[in-house]
Amino acid sequence: MSSYQFEQVDDDGRILFSDDPGLRLGRVLMVLDTAEGTVTLDHMRTCHMPTALLEFRTGVGVGDFGFVMPWGATRDDMPEEPQIEGAILFGMRRLPAEFSDLHLIPGWQLHEIPDEQPKLSQFLGYTYSRLELRTPDGEIYSRTWVAHDPEWTAAALRHGNVVCLCGVELGIRAPYAMTDAQHTPRMRHAAFRTGCELGLTVGGFVAYVDHR
């Protein structure tokens, strides 16, 4: 990501699929609440669900080197995170440590917008997309840049929805002085679970909007 891109967005991001070993959501059920009742999507259709992670750059416990438990806080006594509580007021769901389903969050949308710097593809061989997670009233809740993945976008268009997870600890940031290669899927999954245990993760699946 260029310095320009970093300045234009709020949070760190990553796109992947729900069965990624850093998430292990392949067997989590996707639930639709409709006027006719609750519908659970077939697992075989959703185990490879396109997923977007939006990890807050600033927030409770987030310092210069990533997330660290606030001084004196325990897992049962974490201070509230305003970004999390605000999302819940708009219908997002807090994810507990153990969860077996993800619900459709009405009104929320994830927009994928083409990179504003097409020259990057000429020099780097790939392009980026800006992802904007928008609340039901159309306001931008979180923005990030990710390397454009045609397979991910095709899956999002096919499903019409994507899993979206937001929080202070989703396993995107590697610990201080650790390379991405050293940051293993097991470590990423442990960080993701920690965020859920602390009540600092919200998510569900939301409508996908493509601007390409």
Backbone as a chain_set.jsonl record, in Angstrom:
{"seq": "MSSYQFEQVDDDGRILFSDDPGLRLGRVLMVLDTAEGTVTLDHMRTCHMPTALLEFRTGVGVGDFGFVMPWGATRDDMPEEPQIEGAILFGMRRLPAEFSDLHLIPGWQLHEIPDEQPKLSQFLGYTYSRLELRTPDGEIYSRTWVAHDPEWTAAALRHGNVVCLCGVELGIRAPYAMTDAQHTPRMRHAAFRTGCELGLTVGGFVAYVDHR", "coords": {"N": [[0.836, -1.195, 0.0], [0.549, 2.221, -0.841], [1.859, 5.358, 0.519], [0.049, 7.36, 0.05], [-2.363, 5.939, -0.227], [-2.571, 4.881, 2.362], [-3.096, 7.159, 3.856], [-5.612, 7.816, 2.998], [-7.512, 6.155, 4.063], [-9.166, 4.562, 6.892], [-8.699, 2.25, 8.389], [-6.946, -0.921, 8.836], [-7.013, -3.583, 6.456], [-8.2, -6.708, 5.051], [-8.917, -9.118, 2.559], [-10.362, -12.316, 2.189], [-11.308, -15.771, 2.374], [-14.002, -17.435, 4.099], [-13.246, -19.908, 5.079], [-10.579, -19.712, 5.578], [-7.557, -20.564, 7.296], [-6.823, -18.804, 9.307], [-9.171, -17.824, 10.258], [-11.197, -19.837, 10.33], [-13.957, -20.255, 9.796], [-15.426, -21.875, 8.237], [-17.453, -23.698, 8.828], [-19.351, -22.236, 10.046], [-22.673, -21.161, 10.292], [-24.736, -19.363, 7.974], [-27.196, -17.032, 8.381], [-30.376, -15.937, 7.41], [-32.727, -13.557, 8.213], [-35.918, -13.261, 7.376], [-39.062, -11.869, 6.152], [-40.705, -13.998, 5.96], [-39.695, -15.723, 7.752], [-36.935, -17.378, 9.462], [-34.077, -18.258, 7.611], [-31.657, -20.631, 7.007], [-28.658, -20.79, 5.341], [-27.369, -23.227, 3.066], [-24.638, -25.134, 4.106], [-22.673, -26.104, 2.345], [-22.71, -24.271, 0.311], [-21.795, -21.979, 1.445], [-19.376, -22.317, 2.775], [-17.118, -21.357, 1.63], [-17.207, -18.592, 1.743], [-16.891, -15.212, 0.633], [-14.952, -12.927, 2.49], [-14.42, -10.012, 4.446], [-12.084, -8.256, 6.357], [-11.871, -5.707, 8.721], [-9.819, -3.938, 10.512], [-9.482, -1.906, 13.269], [-7.441, 0.965, 13.312], [-7.124, 2.743, 15.35], [-8.263, 2.694, 18.69], [-9.726, 1.14, 21.624], [-7.137, -0.098, 23.507], [-5.407, -0.187, 21.326], [-2.268, 0.547, 20.237], [0.881, 1.984, 19.198], [2.084, -0.312, 18.285], [0.132, -2.133, 17.658], [-2.56, -4.125, 19.087], [-2.843, -4.073, 22.608], [-3.621, -5.249, 25.802], [-5.411, -2.955, 27.8], [-3.887, -1.182, 30.531], [-4.213, -2.725, 33.635], [-6.704, -3.758, 33.028], [-8.977, -6.519, 32.783], [-10.097, -9.527, 31.109], [-12.728, -9.676, 31.754], [-13.325, -7.137, 32.374], [-13.146, -5.118, 30.425], [-12.862, -1.866, 28.987], [-15.493, -0.036, 27.286], [-15.63, 0.048, 23.717], [-16.023, 2.696, 21.641], [-16.424, 2.637, 18.805], [-17.261, 0.044, 18.348], [-19.595, -0.113, 19.944], [-21.122, 1.843, 18.704], [-21.569, 0.694, 16.178], [-23.173, -1.453, 16.906], [-25.465, -0.143, 17.731], [-26.476, 0.5, 15.264], [-27.337, -1.892, 14.327], [-25.436, -3.912, 13.924], [-23.893, -6.997, 15.029], [-22.497, -8.135, 18.052], [-19.791, -10.37, 18.33], [-19.504, -13.281, 20.136], [-17.112, -15.281, 22.07], [-17.48, -17.949, 21.363], [-19.224, -18.838, 18.602], [-21.778, -19.913, 16.377], [-23.161, -19.121, 14.204], [-23.701, -16.6, 11.691], [-25.395, -13.635, 11.079], [-27.419, -12.001, 8.576], [-26.987, -8.557, 8.233], [-29.219, -6.138, 8.199], [-29.427, -3.417, 5.896], [-26.735, -2.582, 6.048], [-23.833, -2.145, 3.979], [-21.154, -3.273, 1.906], [-18.929, -1.646, -0.055], [-17.051, -1.978, -2.988], [-14.562, -0.229, -4.502], [-12.898, 0.898, -7.408], [-9.318, 1.257, -7.675], [-7.841, 4.466, -7.365], [-5.473, 5.042, -8.486], [-4.4, 4.094, -11.197], [-1.891, 3.728, -12.341], [-0.414, 2.205, -10.653], [-0.791, -0.464, -11.308], [0.697, -0.719, -13.574], [3.326, -0.488, -12.685], [3.56, -2.172, -10.458], [2.187, -4.443, -11.065], [-0.286, -5.224, -10.121], [-3.541, -4.304, -8.903], [-5.329, -2.171, -6.622], [-8.216, -2.091, -4.475], [-10.596, 0.088, -2.961], [-12.301, -0.49, -0.022], [-15.388, 0.215, 1.367], [-17.247, 0.213, 4.207], [-20.542, 0.727, 4.878], [-23.059, 2.264, 6.857], [-26.602, 1.711, 7.628], [-27.754, 4.23, 7.088], [-26.225, 5.228, 5.099], [-23.772, 6.36, 5.759], [-20.17, 6.32, 5.959], [-18.641, 3.806, 7.685], [-16.23, 2.433, 7.99], [-13.13, 2.431, 6.22], [-10.88, 0.917, 3.92], [-7.917, -0.198, 2.131], [-7.346, -2.78, -0.195], [-5.567, -5.388, -1.919], [-6.74, -5.974, -5.134], [-8.734, -8.786, -5.809], [-9.735, -10.849, -8.21], [-11.057, -13.346, -8.01], [-12.185, -13.282, -5.456], [-13.918, -11.074, -5.739], [-15.61, -12.033, -7.758], [-16.874, -14.116, -6.385], [-18.187, -12.633, -4.422], [-19.986, -11.168, -5.991], [-21.491, -13.274, -6.975], [-22.712, -14.368, -4.688], [-23.891, -12.1, -3.627], [-23.709, -11.109, -1.114], [-21.332, -10.522, 1.531], [-19.221, -11.786, 4.125], [-18.516, -9.735, 6.844], [-16.221, -8.515, 9.107], [-15.398, -6.628, 11.93], [-13.193, -4.916, 14.132], [-10.884, -4.515, 16.935], [-8.928, -6.394, 17.022], [-8.144, -8.63, 14.808], [-6.314, -10.27, 13.772], [-4.837, -9.241, 11.679], [-2.68, -7.416, 11.956], [0.689, -8.086, 12.455], [2.598, -9.099, 15.338], [4.891, -6.83, 16.964], [7.963, -6.352, 15.266], [7.821, -8.742, 13.946], [7.766, -10.62, 10.974], [5.514, -10.917, 8.124], [5.645, -13.507, 7.174], [6.387, -14.916, 9.423], [4.176, -14.635, 10.937], [1.909, -16.727, 11.648], [-0.948, -18.7, 10.442], [-2.16, -19.942, 12.686], [-1.472, -18.183, 14.741], [-2.775, -15.891, 13.836], [-5.419, -16.753, 14.016], [-5.632, -17.119, 16.789], [-5.424, -14.47, 17.658], [-7.739, -13.391, 16.502], [-9.703, -14.841, 17.931], [-9.185, -13.847, 20.481], [-9.999, -11.155, 20.268], [-12.762, -11.556, 19.988], [-13.36, -12.78, 22.448], [-12.951, -10.653, 24.154], [-15.057, -9.049, 23.59], [-14.78, -7.223, 21.548], [-15.307, -7.335, 18.865], [-17.323, -7.127, 16.004], [-19.783, -8.301, 13.654], [-21.13, -9.871, 10.684], [-23.043, -10.902, 7.858], [-23.175, -8.87, 4.972], [-24.67, -6.765, 2.449], [-23.174, -6.705, -0.782], [-21.648, -4.311, -2.862], [-20.618, -3.539, -6.022], [-18.393, -1.404, -7.715], [-16.978, -1.488, -10.015]], "CA": [[0.0, 0.0, 0.0], [1.323, 3.455, -0.912], [1.595, 6.308, 1.607], [-1.193, 8.055, -0.311], [-3.49, 5.081, 0.118], [-2.646, 4.775, 3.816], [-3.685, 8.385, 4.381], [-6.976, 7.983, 2.519], [-8.41, 5.198, 4.698], [-9.209, 4.613, 8.348], [-8.366, 1.006, 9.078], [-6.247, -1.976, 8.109], [-7.994, -4.499, 5.908], [-7.784, -7.91, 4.332], [-9.998, -9.938, 2.009], [-10.037, -13.721, 2.163], [-12.532, -16.561, 2.388], [-14.362, -17.772, 5.473], [-12.575, -21.123, 5.532], [-9.162, -19.425, 5.785], [-7.141, -21.106, 8.593], [-6.728, -17.755, 10.314], [-10.526, -17.551, 10.74], [-11.856, -21.131, 10.599], [-15.403, -20.035, 9.814], [-16.003, -22.668, 7.163], [-18.641, -24.418, 9.259], [-20.278, -21.297, 10.678], [-23.886, -21.047, 9.494], [-25.156, -18.039, 7.546], [-28.619, -17.001, 8.694], [-31.177, -14.838, 6.881], [-34.011, -13.301, 8.871], [-36.811, -12.701, 6.368], [-40.451, -11.674, 6.576], [-41.335, -15.318, 6.009], [-39.073, -16.509, 8.812], [-35.481, -17.509, 9.443], [-33.563, -19.188, 6.621], [-30.242, -20.95, 7.17], [-28.099, -21.154, 4.043], [-26.707, -24.511, 3.005], [-23.219, -25.014, 4.441], [-21.823, -26.371, 1.191], [-22.683, -23.074, -0.532], [-21.251, -20.826, 2.161], [-18.12, -22.596, 3.472], [-16.074, -20.585, 0.95], [-17.847, -17.278, 1.625], [-15.953, -14.083, 0.625], [-14.917, -12.294, 3.811], [-13.611, -8.798, 4.559], [-11.693, -7.892, 7.713], [-11.594, -4.278, 8.907], [-9.219, -3.863, 11.845], [-9.338, -0.495, 13.636], [-6.086, 1.458, 13.591], [-7.184, 3.392, 16.657], [-9.36, 2.159, 19.484], [-9.364, 0.666, 22.955], [-6.027, -1.043, 23.538], [-4.583, -0.144, 20.12], [-1.172, 1.504, 20.332], [1.767, 2.082, 18.035], [2.503, -1.634, 17.84], [-1.013, -3.031, 17.61], [-3.43, -4.23, 20.251], [-2.312, -4.506, 23.897], [-4.636, -5.089, 26.837], [-5.234, -1.741, 28.603], [-3.267, -1.415, 31.84], [-5.125, -3.013, 34.73], [-7.971, -4.345, 32.572], [-9.056, -7.967, 32.644], [-11.015, -9.915, 30.045], [-14.091, -9.439, 32.231], [-13.45, -5.729, 32.757], [-12.639, -4.288, 29.339], [-13.658, -0.658, 28.733], [-16.258, -0.077, 26.04], [-15.019, 0.613, 22.521], [-17.098, 3.48, 21.009], [-16.704, 2.215, 17.434], [-18.032, -1.194, 18.442], [-20.921, 0.184, 20.486], [-21.846, 2.585, 17.674], [-22.012, -0.25, 15.152], [-24.271, -2.242, 17.468], [-26.661, 0.71, 17.699], [-26.977, 0.478, 13.895], [-27.786, -3.233, 13.962], [-24.378, -4.92, 13.88], [-23.939, -7.948, 16.125], [-21.239, -8.458, 18.72], [-19.482, -11.783, 18.203], [-18.934, -13.867, 21.354], [-15.958, -16.147, 21.86], [-17.963, -19.128, 20.646], [-20.447, -18.565, 17.843], [-22.002, -20.942, 15.352], [-23.874, -18.557, 13.065], [-23.561, -15.185, 11.361], [-26.673, -13.183, 10.539], [-27.461, -10.873, 7.655], [-27.181, -7.293, 8.943], [-29.998, -5.329, 7.257], [-29.074, -2.02, 5.64], [-25.29, -2.373, 5.915], [-23.305, -2.499, 2.659], [-19.722, -3.164, 1.668], [-18.705, -1.156, -1.407], [-15.709, -2.137, -3.536], [-14.371, 0.888, -5.43], [-11.604, 0.726, -8.087], [-8.175, 2.066, -7.278], [-7.757, 5.769, -8.014], [-4.12, 5.193, -9.013], [-4.212, 2.984, -12.144], [-0.487, 3.528, -12.702], [0.164, 1.182, -9.794], [-0.825, -1.755, -11.992], [1.777, -0.734, -14.559], [4.619, -0.617, -12.021], [3.567, -3.245, -9.466], [1.595, -5.642, -11.618], [-1.588, -5.526, -9.548], [-4.315, -3.115, -8.556], [-5.985, -2.157, -5.327], [-9.59, -1.611, -4.357], [-10.973, 0.667, -1.675], [-13.516, -1.044, 0.547], [-16.098, 1.116, 2.282], [-18.38, -0.369, 4.918], [-21.475, 1.833, 5.107], [-24.17, 2.004, 7.761], [-27.897, 1.783, 6.937], [-28.088, 5.583, 6.635], [-25.309, 5.606, 4.021], [-22.511, 6.921, 6.238], [-19.027, 5.412, 5.929], [-18.233, 3.348, 9.019], [-14.815, 2.077, 7.928], [-12.563, 2.367, 4.872], [-9.562, 0.314, 3.847], [-7.448, -0.59, 0.801], [-6.905, -4.179, -0.306], [-5.195, -5.791, -3.274], [-7.923, -6.503, -5.818], [-8.704, -10.229, -6.061], [-10.877, -11.152, -9.087], [-11.793, -14.516, -7.512], [-12.985, -12.82, -4.32], [-14.985, -10.22, -6.272], [-16.57, -12.886, -8.466], [-17.66, -14.817, -5.373], [-19.066, -11.646, -3.788], [-21.068, -10.893, -6.939], [-22.326, -14.467, -7.088], [-23.514, -14.498, -3.468], [-24.618, -10.867, -3.343], [-23.37, -10.705, 0.252], [-20.021, -10.946, 2.014], [-19.018, -11.728, 5.57], [-17.739, -8.553, 7.21], [-15.832, -8.551, 10.511], [-14.743, -5.381, 12.337], [-12.777, -4.919, 15.519], [-9.536, -4.034, 17.239], [-7.972, -7.498, 16.939], [-8.645, -9.633, 13.871], [-5.194, -11.053, 13.281], [-4.202, -8.628, 10.51], [-1.383, -6.856, 12.345], [1.652, -8.997, 13.073], [3.247, -8.51, 16.512], [6.038, -5.963, 16.698], [9.222, -6.931, 14.788], [7.576, -10.043, 13.329], [7.43, -10.512, 9.559], [4.267, -11.577, 7.741], [5.911, -14.938, 7.037], [6.431, -15.486, 10.769], [2.843, -14.494, 11.524], [1.287, -17.939, 11.14], [-2.409, -18.772, 10.552], [-2.536, -20.258, 14.066], [-1.367, -16.947, 15.515], [-3.85, -15.001, 13.394], [-6.673, -17.257, 14.576], [-5.62, -16.834, 18.225], [-5.726, -13.049, 17.818], [-9.16, -13.23, 16.188], [-10.47, -15.361, 19.056], [-9.006, -12.929, 21.607], [-10.892, -10.014, 20.055], [-14.138, -11.979, 20.286], [-13.467, -13.01, 23.884], [-12.977, -9.357, 24.828], [-16.242, -8.296, 23.177], [-14.328, -6.117, 20.708], [-15.485, -7.71, 17.464], [-18.697, -7.192, 15.507], [-19.805, -8.806, 12.295], [-22.266, -10.563, 10.111], [-22.821, -10.722, 6.432], [-23.783, -7.627, 4.504], [-24.812, -6.658, 0.995], [-21.97, -6.3, -1.504], [-21.905, -3.385, -3.963], [-19.432, -3.438, -6.861], [-18.327, -0.176, -8.493], [-16.051, -1.657, -11.143]], "C": [[0.87, 1.243, 0.0], [0.983, 4.354, 0.274], [0.321, 7.088, 1.332], [-2.404, 7.238, 0.105], [-3.676, 5.01, 1.629], [-3.349, 5.988, 4.418], [-5.152, 8.539, 4.017], [-7.978, 7.053, 3.215], [-8.234, 5.227, 6.209], [-8.551, 3.408, 9.01], [-7.528, 0.079, 8.2], [-7.279, -2.983, 7.617], [-7.371, -5.701, 5.242], [-9.027, -8.58, 3.768], [-9.494, -11.367, 1.889], [-11.348, -14.493, 2.126], [-12.753, -17.129, 3.787], [-13.69, -19.036, 5.986], [-11.066, -20.945, 5.667], [-8.739, -19.934, 7.166], [-6.95, -20.067, 9.681], [-8.076, -17.38, 10.906], [-11.253, -18.822, 11.178], [-13.368, -20.966, 10.741], [-16.118, -20.887, 8.772], [-17.281, -23.386, 7.544], [-19.618, -23.532, 10.028], [-21.477, -21.094, 9.756], [-24.176, -19.595, 9.155], [-26.683, -17.981, 7.621], [-29.274, -15.746, 8.123], [-32.464, -14.732, 7.68], [-34.906, -12.587, 7.879], [-38.209, -12.528, 6.929], [-41.175, -13.006, 6.713], [-40.758, -16.2, 7.109], [-37.567, -16.574, 8.644], [-35.059, -18.592, 8.455], [-32.069, -19.388, 6.871], [-29.698, -21.457, 5.845], [-27.336, -22.467, 4.133], [-25.2, -24.347, 3.205], [-22.314, -25.196, 3.229], [-21.729, -25.172, 0.253], [-21.951, -21.928, 0.132], [-19.921, -21.091, 2.855], [-16.966, -21.789, 2.875], [-16.583, -19.161, 0.716], [-16.794, -16.169, 1.588], [-16.091, -13.277, 1.91], [-14.0, -11.077, 3.778], [-13.348, -8.509, 6.032], [-11.339, -6.411, 7.743], [-11.122, -4.1, 10.353], [-8.9, -2.407, 12.179], [-7.878, -0.146, 13.889], [-6.02, 2.146, 14.943], [-8.382, 2.824, 17.405], [-8.852, 1.709, 20.835], [-8.245, -0.367, 22.848], [-5.105, -0.997, 22.334], [-3.531, 0.957, 20.26], [-0.339, 1.502, 19.073], [2.131, 0.713, 17.468], [1.351, -2.633, 17.862], [-1.776, -3.068, 18.918], [-2.674, -4.767, 21.468], [-3.404, -4.28, 24.928], [-4.392, -3.802, 27.623], [-4.721, -2.067, 30.004], [-4.332, -1.632, 32.912], [-6.427, -3.663, 34.329], [-7.862, -5.864, 32.541], [-10.034, -8.278, 31.518], [-12.455, -9.675, 30.444], [-14.351, -7.967, 32.548], [-12.837, -4.827, 31.69], [-13.494, -3.04, 29.191], [-14.388, -0.759, 27.404], [-15.481, 0.604, 24.916], [-16.11, 1.365, 21.756], [-17.431, 3.035, 19.587], [-17.536, 0.938, 17.404], [-19.459, -0.905, 18.886], [-21.764, 0.958, 19.469], [-22.379, 1.671, 16.585], [-23.199, -1.066, 15.641], [-25.569, -1.445, 17.468], [-27.297, 0.719, 16.308], [-27.278, -0.939, 13.41], [-26.715, -4.29, 13.846], [-24.47, -5.812, 15.117], [-22.548, -8.163, 16.716], [-21.013, -9.969, 18.63], [-18.871, -12.305, 19.498], [-17.771, -14.789, 21.021], [-16.338, -17.388, 21.068], [-19.237, -18.75, 19.902], [-20.551, -19.561, 16.705], [-22.776, -20.407, 14.156], [-23.558, -17.08, 12.906], [-24.84, -14.757, 10.661], [-26.476, -12.08, 9.501], [-27.776, -9.613, 8.455], [-27.914, -6.341, 8.005], [-29.468, -3.903, 7.127], [-27.598, -1.753, 5.473], [-24.828, -2.845, 4.535], [-21.787, -2.372, 2.648], [-19.516, -2.81, 0.206], [-17.243, -1.404, -1.8], [-15.535, -1.137, -4.671], [-12.995, 0.756, -6.081], [-10.55, 1.692, -7.579], [-8.151, 3.373, -8.057], [-6.369, 6.022, -8.603], [-3.832, 4.053, -9.993], [-2.762, 2.739, -12.524], [0.18, 2.464, -11.828], [0.221, -0.168, -10.498], [0.305, -1.86, -13.011], [3.126, -1.021, -13.904], [4.687, -1.831, -11.088], [2.93, -4.53, -9.972], [0.274, -6.048, -11.016], [-2.276, -4.226, -9.17], [-4.934, -3.288, -7.176], [-7.449, -1.749, -5.483], [-9.752, -0.933, -3.002], [-12.274, 0.019, -1.234], [-14.106, -0.038, 1.518], [-17.269, 0.36, 2.895], [-19.293, 0.773, 5.333], [-22.649, 1.38, 5.967], [-25.492, 2.122, 7.005], [-28.295, 3.177, 6.462], [-27.101, 6.105, 5.592], [-23.987, 6.197, 4.455], [-21.405, 5.872, 6.191], [-18.617, 5.082, 7.359], [-16.735, 3.044, 9.048], [-14.384, 2.025, 6.473], [-11.192, 1.714, 4.941], [-9.208, 0.053, 2.391], [-7.029, -2.043, 0.855], [-6.468, -4.433, -1.739], [-6.405, -6.438, -3.937], [-7.73, -7.981, -6.15], [-9.926, -10.583, -6.905], [-11.704, -12.342, -8.59], [-12.711, -14.118, -6.357], [-14.174, -11.992, -4.819], [-16.042, -11.04, -6.991], [-17.462, -13.633, -7.484], [-18.634, -13.861, -4.687], [-20.247, -11.308, -4.693], [-22.032, -12.07, -7.032], [-23.257, -14.609, -5.878], [-24.401, -13.276, -3.231], [-24.361, -10.318, -1.961], [-21.961, -11.185, 0.574], [-20.024, -10.928, 3.534], [-18.129, -10.528, 5.868], [-17.486, -8.59, 8.717], [-15.05, -7.289, 10.833], [-14.334, -5.488, 13.795], [-11.363, -4.427, 15.693], [-8.487, -5.123, 17.071], [-8.554, -8.612, 16.086], [-7.525, -10.487, 13.288], [-4.54, -10.492, 12.036], [-2.801, -8.135, 10.854], [-0.506, -7.941, 12.967], [2.233, -8.331, 14.313], [4.502, -7.744, 16.115], [7.279, -6.784, 16.336], [9.048, -8.322, 14.194], [7.19, -9.84, 11.871], [6.103, -11.216, 9.28], [4.459, -13.089, 7.628], [5.939, -15.631, 8.396], [5.066, -15.47, 11.454], [1.952, -15.61, 10.979], [-0.242, -17.874, 11.228], [-2.883, -19.095, 11.97], [-2.499, -19.01, 14.941], [-2.473, -15.975, 15.127], [-5.185, -15.433, 13.983], [-6.751, -16.971, 16.074], [-5.954, -15.366, 18.493], [-7.199, -12.772, 17.547], [-10.024, -13.693, 17.345], [-10.368, -14.427, 20.262], [-9.927, -11.726, 21.473], [-12.334, -10.349, 20.368], [-14.338, -12.164, 21.784], [-13.586, -11.71, 24.664], [-14.21, -8.534, 24.463], [-15.937, -7.153, 22.245], [-14.386, -6.46, 19.228], [-16.966, -7.732, 17.128], [-18.656, -7.746, 14.089], [-21.09, -9.509, 11.934], [-22.029, -10.589, 8.617], [-23.739, -9.644, 5.89], [-23.842, -7.637, 2.981], [-23.519, -6.14, 0.381], [-22.364, -5.428, -2.689], [-20.6, -3.181, -4.73], [-19.494, -2.179, -7.705], [-17.395, -0.289, -9.696], [-16.814, -1.652, -12.455]], "O": [[1.834, 1.32, 0.762], [-0.028, 4.159, 0.948], [-0.407, 7.442, 2.259], [-3.346, 7.756, 0.704], [-4.802, 5.07, 2.124], [-4.109, 5.858, 5.377], [-5.869, 9.309, 4.657], [-9.18, 7.161, 2.972], [-7.296, 5.825, 6.736], [-7.923, 3.532, 10.061], [-7.419, 0.271, 6.989], [-8.295, -3.214, 8.273], [-6.185, -5.716, 4.915], [-10.071, -8.609, 4.419], [-8.34, -11.6, 1.531], [-12.399, -13.905, 1.868], [-11.809, -17.284, 4.561], [-13.573, -19.225, 7.197], [-10.345, -21.925, 5.853], [-9.488, -19.758, 8.127], [-6.919, -20.411, 10.862], [-8.139, -16.701, 11.931], [-11.846, -18.874, 12.255], [-13.976, -21.473, 11.684], [-17.283, -20.644, 8.46], [-18.115, -23.661, 6.68], [-20.595, -24.022, 10.594], [-21.303, -20.876, 8.557], [-23.898, -18.698, 9.952], [-27.373, -18.786, 6.996], [-28.788, -14.634, 8.327], [-33.205, -15.706, 7.809], [-34.675, -11.418, 7.571], [-38.509, -12.978, 8.035], [-42.131, -13.132, 7.478], [-41.267, -17.291, 7.371], [-36.997, -15.903, 7.784], [-35.603, -19.696, 8.454], [-31.31, -18.421, 6.936], [-30.205, -22.431, 5.288], [-26.731, -22.774, 5.16], [-24.567, -23.518, 2.551], [-21.298, -24.512, 3.104], [-20.774, -25.063, -0.517], [-21.524, -20.994, -0.547], [-19.373, -20.179, 3.474], [-15.953, -21.566, 3.539], [-16.414, -18.599, -0.366], [-15.887, -16.169, 2.421], [-17.198, -12.983, 2.36], [-12.936, -11.107, 3.159], [-14.267, -8.514, 6.851], [-10.595, -5.924, 6.891], [-11.922, -4.112, 11.288], [-8.142, -1.752, 11.463], [-7.167, -0.867, 14.589], [-4.982, 2.133, 15.604], [-9.405, 2.51, 16.796], [-7.675, 1.881, 21.152], [-8.395, -1.388, 22.176], [-4.101, -1.708, 22.316], [-3.858, 2.137, 20.384], [-0.792, 1.072, 18.012], [2.452, 0.601, 16.285], [1.561, -3.829, 18.059], [-1.66, -2.168, 19.75], [-1.965, -5.77, 21.385], [-4.046, -3.23, 24.93], [-3.27, -3.572, 28.074], [-5.074, -3.093, 30.586], [-5.24, -0.817, 33.072], [-7.193, -4.083, 35.196], [-6.79, -6.419, 32.303], [-10.723, -7.383, 31.029], [-13.317, -9.49, 29.584], [-15.456, -7.595, 32.941], [-12.104, -3.89, 32.004], [-14.721, -3.124, 29.259], [-13.958, -1.479, 26.503], [-14.777, 1.591, 25.129], [-17.043, 0.732, 21.262], [-18.598, 3.05, 19.197], [-18.405, 0.769, 16.548], [-20.417, -1.39, 18.283], [-22.975, 0.755, 19.381], [-23.505, 1.843, 16.119], [-24.126, -1.34, 14.878], [-26.644, -1.997, 17.234], [-28.504, 0.921, 16.176], [-27.455, -1.159, 12.212], [-27.039, -5.467, 13.683], [-25.056, -5.425, 16.129], [-21.565, -8.346, 15.998], [-21.941, -10.752, 18.831], [-17.82, -11.821, 19.919], [-17.478, -15.047, 19.854], [-15.587, -17.825, 20.196], [-20.23, -18.378, 20.529], [-19.545, -19.996, 16.143], [-23.026, -21.14, 13.2], [-23.194, -16.4, 13.865], [-25.314, -15.44, 9.753], [-25.501, -11.33, 9.543], [-28.712, -9.594, 9.255], [-27.294, -5.784, 7.099], [-29.108, -3.268, 8.118], [-27.228, -0.781, 4.814], [-25.356, -3.814, 3.991], [-21.213, -1.491, 3.289], [-19.884, -3.583, -0.679], [-16.322, -1.085, -1.048], [-16.254, -1.179, -5.669], [-12.012, 0.524, -5.378], [-10.854, 2.792, -7.119], [-8.408, 3.392, -9.26], [-6.115, 7.092, -9.157], [-3.09, 3.132, -9.652], [-2.427, 1.649, -12.986], [1.204, 1.893, -12.203], [1.168, -0.931, -10.308], [0.809, -2.95, -13.28], [3.969, -1.707, -14.482], [5.743, -2.447, -10.943], [3.112, -5.59, -9.375], [-0.253, -7.109, -11.353], [-1.645, -3.171, -9.126], [-5.043, -4.395, -6.649], [-7.852, -1.151, -6.481], [-9.125, -1.328, -2.019], [-13.242, -0.016, -1.993], [-13.41, 0.493, 2.383], [-18.174, -0.079, 2.185], [-18.876, 1.68, 6.053], [-23.159, 0.269, 5.824], [-25.508, 2.582, 5.863], [-29.089, 3.303, 5.531], [-27.133, 7.284, 5.24], [-23.15, 6.51, 3.609], [-21.663, 4.681, 6.361], [-18.287, 5.972, 8.144], [-16.053, 3.363, 10.022], [-15.155, 1.63, 5.599], [-10.437, 1.925, 5.89], [-10.076, 0.078, 1.518], [-6.428, -2.489, 1.833], [-6.939, -3.773, -2.665], [-7.021, -7.34, -3.371], [-6.702, -8.378, -6.698], [-11.041, -10.617, -6.385], [-12.927, -12.343, -8.736], [-13.86, -14.553, -6.283], [-15.304, -12.189, -4.37], [-17.236, -10.777, -6.852], [-18.664, -13.772, -7.714], [-19.773, -14.231, -4.402], [-21.377, -11.176, -4.222], [-23.243, -11.884, -7.153], [-24.436, -14.93, -6.025], [-25.51, -13.391, -2.709], [-24.747, -9.19, -1.657], [-21.461, -12.133, -0.031], [-20.746, -10.146, 4.154], [-17.105, -10.332, 5.214], [-18.425, -8.684, 9.508], [-14.138, -6.917, 10.094], [-15.049, -6.082, 14.603], [-10.719, -3.98, 14.744], [-7.294, -4.83, 16.987], [-9.346, -9.429, 16.556], [-7.76, -11.324, 12.417], [-3.76, -11.191, 11.388], [-1.847, -8.408, 10.126], [-0.924, -8.628, 13.9], [2.353, -7.106, 14.343], [5.09, -7.988, 15.062], [7.607, -7.769, 16.998], [10.038, -9.016, 13.96], [6.37, -8.974, 11.565], [5.627, -12.009, 10.093], [3.553, -13.861, 7.945], [5.559, -16.796, 8.509], [4.832, -16.195, 12.422], [1.309, -15.436, 9.943], [-0.78, -17.082, 12.002], [-3.908, -18.571, 12.408], [-3.378, -18.801, 15.777], [-3.046, -15.308, 15.989], [-5.988, -14.598, 14.399], [-7.817, -16.618, 16.579], [-6.677, -15.051, 19.439], [-7.835, -12.008, 18.273], [-10.983, -13.013, 17.709], [-11.347, -14.234, 20.984], [-10.564, -11.317, 22.444], [-13.055, -9.534, 20.943], [-15.362, -11.756, 22.332], [-14.24, -11.661, 25.706], [-14.386, -7.43, 24.978], [-16.72, -6.209, 22.14], [-13.606, -5.939, 18.431], [-17.77, -8.288, 17.876], [-17.632, -7.673, 13.409], [-21.989, -9.708, 12.751], [-20.917, -10.323, 8.161], [-24.899, -9.518, 6.282], [-23.155, -8.415, 2.32], [-22.856, -5.263, 0.935], [-23.29, -5.754, -3.431], [-19.606, -2.715, -4.173], [-20.511, -1.902, -8.34], [-17.064, 0.717, -10.322], [-16.211, -1.782, -13.52]]}, "num_chains": 1, "name": "protein.A"}
